């Protein structure tokens, strides 16, 4: 049986140039607005006990769709049907009274979710303990940080045990330790055969927490299906756009095309036979490859690669040519370079990583552009720990 059914939903917003145009439109009966189509022809359904991920670029309509699902917005046309009690964690502060204490907001939110008073009192201490806000629970929530808001809101939404849980990107402001607790709670929620809608820019979490996924693009569904497949296609698409780069490594990047001396066309991983791969064996040789286009004459370049774990986006390997004896030019406008580096006996026993390929100026400090490969999975091998070493043993008696 379907827990959520969305049929041919459209959502439009009226955009007025000036506030007074609303009144003039009402008096004159003449349109003084532009119509912005946020969502167009959205249709999907979610079975009971299943999880749906919603992904897409900023401005694709994800948050609007989430608000339609929980009823804070109404569709311009179409229908939405949800069975059972719904709890939502949307933008920060939604549903909280800023002058009330955290404790009073627990009772307010739980009451809005239809929880009886006796049950609220029984759940109150559990909510406080999970949120880890015992020292602040009797202070006004207007004094809370964004992370404290999220702790309290998530604790309330999940502790009341709704039939449908809707979570927007709000978890991204929480600290790592609390994010881990939230993911564990969401896994418990799934094991209880409840329905979950999860919107996030963390592709790893979408794959791990969701059975299916919807990729929204400019207010329309571009793809819907198995979360692993949809996420892979979305990442490949995103990696092909000029803005696709990893921000922590791109602090000094030059965004203006006319200032760039070179750009990254693509980044891939190959095996020792030169075949492009998306999975590798531990202790195998892999080749990191990036293609670079030169945009000016007499350019001196540095090149670099980084291995970034998908689970937490931490850099585990960082290789650059600024201290290596390799050719760095000069190169001429129009040249296309293929840069490769071979990693011998990859020492990863299990896990998944991206490869970032980048090009920098002669100093190696100004990175013009970085581009991600698709996710590369390390095939699990027998043993413990995340690393595996190409080692030899010797035992001597006496």
C-alpha positions, 0 to 999 in steps of 0.5 A: 500500500502506498503511504504517499501519492503525488499526482500531477502537482504544479506550484506557481508563485506570483512575483510582484515588482513592488509591494503596492502592486498587490493592492493595485491588482486587487483594485483594478483586476489587471495582472501586475505580477509575473508567474514563476513556475517552481514545480511542474507535473510532479507525480510519484508514490512511496510505498509504506516502509520505504524511504525516498531521497530528493536531490538536485541543484539549488533552486530545483524546487526541493524545499518547495516540494517538501513543504507541499508534502507536509502541508505548509504550502498548497499546490496550485494544481494536482493532489497530494495524499499522505496516510498516517501522522507526519512529522517534519524537520524543515528550515531552522526554527520552523514550528518553534516559538522564539520566546518559549523555552525549549521545554515549552516548545517540546509540548507545543510541537508535540501537541501540534503533531497530535500527541496526547498530553500524558504521552508528551510528559512521558517523552519529554525526558527522552527528547531532552536526553537525545538532544543533549540540551539539558543545560539549556532546555529552560531558556528561550529558543531565540538564544539557541544556536542553529545547531541547538535548533536542529538538535531539539527539532530532530529529537521532537520529530523522531521521538513522537514516532510518526508514520511519515518523517520528512527531513530537509537539509537542516541536518547539515548544520549539526556537528558530526557527532550529532549527525551520526546520532541522527543517521542511527535514529533514521536507520531505526526509523526505517527498521520500524517499517516507517516511511521517510522523505529525505532531502540532502546534498550529501549523496552518500547519505541519500544512497545509504538511507533511501531506497529510491530517489528523485532528481529534480531539475528546474522544477521537473522530475528528471529521473526517478528510480533506485537511489544508487543509480539516480545518485550516480547519474546526478553526480556524473551530470554535476561533475560535467558542469563548469561549477563542479568542484570541491570547495575546501580545495578551491579556496583560491580558485579563479572563477572568471573564464577569461582569467584562467590559463587552463581548465579541467575537462574530465577526471577518471580512474583506470586500472593497470590495463588502461580501462576506466573503472568504478571499482578496484581491488585492494593492493591493485595499481590504479591510474588517476587521469585528468584531461586539461585544456590550455587557454592561453599561450606560454602557460606553466602549470602544476597538476594535482590529484586528491582522494576524498572519502565519500563517507565524510569528504575527508582527503586521504591522499593529496598528490601535486607536481609542484615538488616533483621533477615533471614537465610543467610547460610552457604550453600553448593555447589550444593544447589538450594535456592528459595527466596521469599518475599511478598509485601502486598497490592501493592500500585501502581494504574497504571503502569508497572515494572520489578522485579530484583532478586539478590544474594550478598556476606555476606556483601551485598556490592558485588552483584554476579548476578542480573536477571530481571523478565518479565514486570509486568503490574498493572491493572489500577483502578479508581482514580488519581496519580500513587500510591494507599493506603490501607487507612481507613476514619473517620469523626467526627462531633463537 
